[in-house]
Amino acid sequence: MLRALAVSLALLAAPVSAQLYTPDEMRHTFQAATPDIQRVFTQDILGNLPRELRPRAAQVRLEFPEQGRSPLDFFAHPGRRVIYFPLESIRFFDDVATLFAWVESQNCNPEAIQAYLWAKLREGRPLPSPLRAFNINRDTAFADEFTYNVSGKIVSSGLQFILAHELGHILLNHQGSMTGAESQRQEIAADAFALDHFERLGGLPMGVFWYYMAAWWLDPLDDAGRDASSHPVSPARIATLAARLTGDPMAFSHGELDPHREAELAAQIGAMVAELATLIDDDGMLNLMPLLLDRDWPAERIAQACPTAN
């Protein structure tokens, strides 16, 4: 089970934002993750590619700087054949997955999570890391079986989807720094490449919903801003993902121990993704939602939304 990813640590330029995690936390993320990332990338992804793609894929390398351009920043450089997974982004996504699972386990209000993600990712406010912001002790949260199991599934499948997506950019010969319709076309094609990978495995990319639930806050609200984005999380992109999951749920479950149960879950995840696409296509709701979140969940209240007993 993949909980954190790192391989061949290569530090890039100086950090672009304040450090969210301590050096010990970053070191632990790297040390605990290296064997998993090597296995997932080489065995699960490269090992299951169509044979004609394997020679080119074998030239792709993974590099993990400490930080990216935002707390949730995964990207590829097709020309260099490099996939970048910043350690901070890996830890941030793990925190977000843990947060979603803990809030559901404890029957707390999930709106507080959206308020945090909006303030941190869209507004760039200097909030602490997700678990610290919510006053959640990681060890205490992981002692809850539901939280540990569900967050692990979100992280493992979510990061594997992102890895396959970024590999798709490279193998599909995509160009970097594209914007507008061409950028959206490339993102949809890379998503399809990642979904093809999960179909070959017969597994569900469960984490894709929670990843995009967070990542869409990085995009501007209006269409003009989305067109200027190099990695737009557009309604069309999310709707295309949803249609693929709901159109043939068994394609994403035939490799599981209980395919029919997993197919039902795939259909449910697809429906949730479809709802997300509808939400981010509603400009009126998008402009109103931040006002409501800021009113109902100011930063000082988030810490009391669903804390653990430390």
C-alpha positions as a Python dict, from the first residue, in 0.01 Angstrom:
ca = {
    (1, 'M'): (0, 0, 0),
    (2, 'L'): (147, 329, -111),
    (3, 'R'): (132, 598, 155),
    (4, 'A'): (415, 822, 50),
    (5, 'L'): (625, 847, -262),
    (6, 'A'): (989, 938, -318),
    (7, 'V'): (1283, 820, -526),
    (8, 'S'): (1626, 949, -626),
    (9, 'L'): (1586, 1268, -424),
    (10, 'A'): (1708, 1559, -635),
    (11, 'L'): (1669, 1901, -474),
    (12, 'L'): (1573, 2170, -723),
    (13, 'A'): (1559, 2545, -683),
    (14, 'A'): (1500, 2723, -356),
    (15, 'P'): (1158, 2675, -198),
    (16, 'V'): (885, 2904, -327),
    (17, 'S'): (673, 2898, -11),
    (18, 'A'): (710, 2869, 364),
    (19, 'Q'): (798, 2524, 491),
    (20, 'L'): (484, 2333, 594),
    (21, 'Y'): (667, 2039, 749),
    (22, 'T'): (968, 2000, 974),
    (23, 'P'): (1295, 1858, 840),
    (24, 'D'): (1229, 1538, 1037),
    (25, 'E'): (886, 1502, 876),
    (26, 'M'): (1031, 1556, 529),
    (27, 'R'): (1312, 1309, 602),
    (28, 'H'): (1062, 1050, 723),
    (29, 'T'): (851, 1095, 410),
    (30, 'F'): (1156, 1028, 195),
    (31, 'Q'): (1291, 735, 393),
    (32, 'A'): (959, 555, 426),
    (33, 'A'): (861, 609, 64),
    (34, 'T'): (1156, 512, -154),
    (35, 'P'): (1095, 133, -169),
    (36, 'D'): (725, 186, -245),
    (37, 'I'): (777, 433, -526),
    (38, 'Q'): (1035, 210, -692),
    (39, 'R'): (802, -87, -678),
    (40, 'V'): (492, 101, -791),
    (41, 'F'): (658, 278, -1081),
    (42, 'T'): (865, -11, -1213),
    (43, 'Q'): (637, -305, -1142),
    (44, 'D'): (282, -174, -1130),
    (45, 'I'): (303, 98, -1395),
    (46, 'L'): (595, 28, -1630),
    (47, 'G'): (552, -348, -1594),
    (48, 'N'): (194, -329, -1715),
    (49, 'L'): (241, -94, -2008),
    (50, 'P'): (182, -218, -2363),
    (51, 'R'): (510, -366, -2484),
    (52, 'E'): (561, -104, -2754),
    (53, 'L'): (572, 172, -2491),
    (54, 'R'): (814, 8, -2250),
    (55, 'P'): (1147, 108, -2415),
    (56, 'R'): (1058, 478, -2404),
    (57, 'A'): (907, 452, -2058),
    (58, 'A'): (1226, 295, -1925),
    (59, 'Q'): (1405, 625, -2000),
    (60, 'V'): (1177, 821, -1767),
    (61, 'R'): (1319, 907, -1426),
    (62, 'L'): (1157, 1032, -1107),
    (63, 'E'): (1291, 1325, -910),
    (64, 'F'): (1164, 1456, -579),
    (65, 'P'): (1249, 1811, -474),
    (66, 'E'): (1149, 1925, -130),
    (67, 'Q'): (884, 2167, -257),
    (68, 'G'): (696, 2261, -570),
    (69, 'R'): (519, 2577, -678),
    (70, 'S'): (228, 2508, -444),
    (71, 'P'): (156, 2265, -160),
    (72, 'L'): (-9, 2030, -412),
    (73, 'D'): (214, 2032, -718),
    (74, 'F'): (294, 1723, -927),
    (75, 'F'): (426, 1772, -1280),
    (76, 'A'): (632, 1628, -1564),
    (77, 'H'): (894, 1774, -1796),
    (78, 'P'): (842, 1578, -2122),
    (79, 'G'): (1159, 1715, -2282),
    (80, 'R'): (1375, 1593, -1995),
    (81, 'R'): (1166, 1277, -1944),
    (82, 'V'): (1137, 1357, -1574),
    (83, 'I'): (840, 1328, -1337),
    (84, 'Y'): (858, 1555, -1032),
    (85, 'F'): (683, 1461, -708),
    (86, 'P'): (778, 1714, -438),
    (87, 'L'): (800, 1562, -93),
    (88, 'E'): (589, 1842, 52),
    (89, 'S'): (310, 1770, -200),
    (90, 'I'): (316, 1400, -119),
    (91, 'R'): (286, 1475, 254),
    (92, 'F'): (17, 1738, 193),
    (93, 'F'): (-198, 1497, -10),
    (94, 'D'): (-150, 1231, 258),
    (95, 'D'): (-265, 1483, 520),
    (96, 'V'): (-569, 1578, 312),
    (97, 'A'): (-665, 1212, 266),
    (98, 'T'): (-628, 1152, 639),
    (99, 'L'): (-836, 1461, 707),
    (100, 'F'): (-1121, 1352, 478),
    (101, 'A'): (-1125, 1003, 629),
    (102, 'W'): (-1110, 1126, 989),
    (103, 'V'): (-1388, 1382, 938),
    (104, 'E'): (-1611, 1113, 787),
    (105, 'S'): (-1528, 865, 1062),
    (106, 'Q'): (-1615, 1118, 1331),
    (107, 'N'): (-1926, 1255, 1153),
    (108, 'C'): (-1785, 1608, 1149),
    (109, 'N'): (-1875, 1880, 899),
    (110, 'P'): (-1673, 1834, 575),
    (111, 'E'): (-1732, 2198, 478),
    (112, 'A'): (-1446, 2290, 707),
    (113, 'I'): (-1206, 2099, 480),
    (114, 'Q'): (-1320, 2297, 177),
    (115, 'A'): (-1278, 2619, 373),
    (116, 'Y'): (-919, 2522, 454),
    (117, 'L'): (-837, 2416, 97),
    (118, 'W'): (-985, 2736, -45),
    (119, 'A'): (-789, 2954, 197),
    (120, 'K'): (-463, 2761, 157),
    (121, 'L'): (-460, 2670, -213),
    (122, 'R'): (-674, 2939, -378),
    (123, 'E'): (-603, 3234, -149),
    (124, 'G'): (-250, 3136, -50),
    (125, 'R'): (-308, 3220, 315),
    (126, 'P'): (-25, 3126, 556),
    (127, 'L'): (-212, 2843, 725),
    (128, 'P'): (-29, 2544, 875),
    (129, 'S'): (-37, 2196, 723),
    (130, 'P'): (-382, 2028, 712),
    (131, 'L'): (-358, 1812, 1025),
    (132, 'R'): (-204, 2092, 1229),
    (133, 'A'): (-470, 2337, 1110),
    (134, 'F'): (-742, 2095, 1228),
    (135, 'N'): (-561, 2008, 1553),
    (136, 'I'): (-543, 1640, 1455),
    (137, 'N'): (-274, 1410, 1587),
    (138, 'R'): (-167, 1177, 1307),
    (139, 'D'): (-100, 877, 1534),
    (140, 'T'): (-434, 918, 1707),
    (141, 'A'): (-617, 944, 1374),
    (142, 'F'): (-440, 636, 1237),
    (143, 'A'): (-541, 439, 1548),
    (144, 'D'): (-894, 464, 1409),
    (145, 'E'): (-926, 167, 1171),
    (146, 'F'): (-1161, 341, 928),
    (147, 'T'): (-937, 647, 900),
    (148, 'Y'): (-622, 443, 847),
    (149, 'N'): (-771, 210, 585),
    (150, 'V'): (-966, 469, 387),
    (151, 'S'): (-690, 730, 385),
    (152, 'G'): (-442, 463, 274),
    (153, 'K'): (-662, 369, -22),
    (154, 'I'): (-709, 733, -119),
    (155, 'V'): (-337, 804, -108),
    (156, 'S'): (-217, 484, -275),
    (157, 'S'): (-458, 499, -568),
    (158, 'G'): (-447, 877, -595),
    (159, 'L'): (-69, 901, -620),
    (160, 'Q'): (-53, 605, -856),
    (161, 'F'): (-308, 780, -1079),
    (162, 'I'): (-99, 1099, -1075),
    (163, 'L'): (218, 903, -1157),
    (164, 'A'): (48, 735, -1455),
    (165, 'H'): (-101, 1070, -1562),
    (166, 'E'): (239, 1239, -1566),
    (167, 'L'): (395, 944, -1748),
    (168, 'G'): (117, 983, -2003),
    (169, 'H'): (226, 1341, -2071),
    (170, 'I'): (574, 1215, -2155),
    (171, 'L'): (480, 912, -2364),
    (172, 'L'): (211, 1105, -2551),
    (173, 'N'): (471, 1368, -2650),
    (174, 'H'): (288, 1655, -2485),
    (175, 'Q'): (436, 2002, -2486),
    (176, 'G'): (494, 2192, -2165),
    (177, 'S'): (355, 2537, -2078),
    (178, 'M'): (49, 2498, -2300),
    (179, 'T'): (-266, 2690, -2208),
    (180, 'G'): (-627, 2711, -2318),
    (181, 'A'): (-794, 2443, -2525),
    (182, 'E'): (-467, 2267, -2607),
    (183, 'S'): (-375, 2238, -2240),
    (184, 'Q'): (-719, 2093, -2161),
    (185, 'R'): (-684, 1845, -2448),
    (186, 'Q'): (-349, 1729, -2311),
    (187, 'E'): (-483, 1693, -1957),
    (188, 'I'): (-783, 1488, -2073),
    (189, 'A'): (-553, 1264, -2278),
    (190, 'A'): (-317, 1212, -1982),
    (191, 'D'): (-615, 1130, -1759),
    (192, 'A'): (-727, 872, -2015),
    (193, 'F'): (-376, 723, -2018),
    (194, 'A'): (-390, 686, -1638),
    (195, 'L'): (-736, 529, -1652),
    (196, 'D'): (-609, 283, -1915),
    (197, 'H'): (-346, 177, -1660),
    (198, 'F'): (-608, 110, -1394),
    (199, 'E'): (-820, -82, -1644),
    (200, 'R'): (-525, -309, -1719),
    (201, 'L'): (-487, -375, -1347),
    (202, 'G'): (-861, -406, -1292),
    (203, 'G'): (-831, -168, -997),
    (204, 'L'): (-1021, 141, -888),
    (205, 'P'): (-848, 483, -886),
    (206, 'M'): (-1041, 565, -571),
    (207, 'G'): (-822, 860, -474),
    (208, 'V'): (-887, 1051, -794),
    (209, 'F'): (-1202, 1209, -651),
    (210, 'W'): (-1033, 1338, -337),
    (211, 'Y'): (-728, 1456, -531),
    (212, 'Y'): (-936, 1663, -771),
    (213, 'M'): (-1159, 1779, -484),
    (214, 'A'): (-847, 1951, -351),
    (215, 'A'): (-664, 2034, -676),
    (216, 'W'): (-949, 2227, -838),
    (217, 'W'): (-904, 2502, -579),
    (218, 'L'): (-570, 2580, -745),
    (219, 'D'): (-746, 2696, -1062),
    (220, 'P'): (-892, 3045, -1108),
    (221, 'L'): (-1268, 3073, -1084),
    (222, 'D'): (-1350, 3215, -1425),
    (223, 'D'): (-1312, 3063, -1771),
    (224, 'A'): (-1044, 3315, -1871),
    (225, 'G'): (-830, 3212, -1578),
    (226, 'R'): (-878, 2844, -1651),
    (227, 'D'): (-773, 2903, -2011),
    (228, 'A'): (-448, 3056, -1887),
    (229, 'S'): (-375, 2758, -1661),
    (230, 'S'): (-124, 2496, -1774),
    (231, 'H'): (-295, 2218, -1572),
    (232, 'P'): (-664, 2315, -1572),
    (233, 'V'): (-906, 2114, -1360),
    (234, 'S'): (-1191, 2208, -1593),
    (235, 'P'): (-1552, 2084, -1581),
    (236, 'A'): (-1499, 1904, -1914),
    (237, 'R'): (-1195, 1724, -1778),
    (238, 'I'): (-1373, 1608, -1463),
    (239, 'A'): (-1688, 1511, -1654),
    (240, 'T'): (-1480, 1298, -1892),
    (241, 'L'): (-1329, 1113, -1594),
    (242, 'A'): (-1674, 1058, -1446),
    (243, 'A'): (-1814, 919, -1771),
    (244, 'R'): (-1530, 670, -1794),
    (245, 'L'): (-1583, 542, -1438),
    (246, 'T'): (-1961, 519, -1458),
    (247, 'G'): (-1969, 386, -1814),
    (248, 'D'): (-1798, 57, -1731),
    (249, 'P'): (-1740, 15, -1355),
    (250, 'M'): (-1640, -350, -1394),
    (251, 'A'): (-1340, -241, -1601),
    (252, 'F'): (-1199, -90, -1280),
    (253, 'S'): (-1276, -384, -1054),
    (254, 'H'): (-1209, -711, -1237),
    (255, 'G'): (-874, -753, -1060),
    (256, 'E'): (-1016, -715, -710),
    (257, 'L'): (-1108, -995, -469),
    (258, 'D'): (-1476, -896, -484),
    (259, 'P'): (-1523, -749, -834),
    (260, 'H'): (-1896, -684, -804),
    (261, 'R'): (-1861, -495, -477),
    (262, 'E'): (-1574, -291, -619),
    (263, 'A'): (-1775, -221, -935),
    (264, 'E'): (-2048, -69, -719),
    (265, 'L'): (-1787, 145, -548),
    (266, 'A'): (-1645, 250, -887),
    (267, 'A'): (-1992, 364, -996),
    (268, 'Q'): (-2033, 559, -671),
    (269, 'I'): (-1696, 729, -711),
    (270, 'G'): (-1786, 811, -1072),
    (271, 'A'): (-2111, 970, -959),
    (272, 'M'): (-1924, 1179, -702),
    (273, 'V'): (-1679, 1293, -970),
    (274, 'A'): (-1975, 1387, -1192),
    (275, 'E'): (-2120, 1598, -910),
    (276, 'L'): (-1785, 1773, -873),
    (277, 'A'): (-1784, 1853, -1246),
    (278, 'T'): (-2130, 2008, -1214),
    (279, 'L'): (-2023, 2212, -914),
    (280, 'I'): (-1717, 2366, -1077),
    (281, 'D'): (-1921, 2446, -1388),
    (282, 'D'): (-2154, 2667, -1183),
    (283, 'D'): (-1993, 3012, -1180),
    (284, 'G'): (-2257, 3152, -947),
    (285, 'M'): (-2196, 2883, -688),
    (286, 'L'): (-1820, 2917, -721),
    (287, 'N'): (-1835, 3289, -651),
    (288, 'L'): (-2074, 3245, -358),
    (289, 'M'): (-1907, 2943, -198),
    (290, 'P'): (-1587, 3120, -81),
    (291, 'L'): (-1793, 3390, 88),
    (292, 'L'): (-1994, 3130, 277),
    (293, 'L'): (-1687, 2927, 369),
    (294, 'D'): (-1504, 3232, 497),
    (295, 'R'): (-1807, 3334, 700),
    (296, 'D'): (-1882, 2993, 850),
    (297, 'W'): (-1528, 2860, 888),
    (298, 'P'): (-1274, 3130, 972),
    (299, 'A'): (-923, 3004, 1041),
    (300, 'E'): (-963, 3009, 1418),
    (301, 'R'): (-1273, 2787, 1400),
    (302, 'I'): (-1112, 2524, 1175),
    (303, 'A'): (-897, 2402, 1464),
    (304, 'Q'): (-1215, 2308, 1650),
    (305, 'A'): (-1395, 2148, 1355),
    (306, 'C'): (-1293, 1788, 1427),
    (307, 'P'): (-987, 1763, 1657),
    (308, 'T'): (-846, 1444, 1800),
    (309, 'A'): (-802, 1398, 2172),
    (310, 'N'): (-427, 1449, 2190),
}
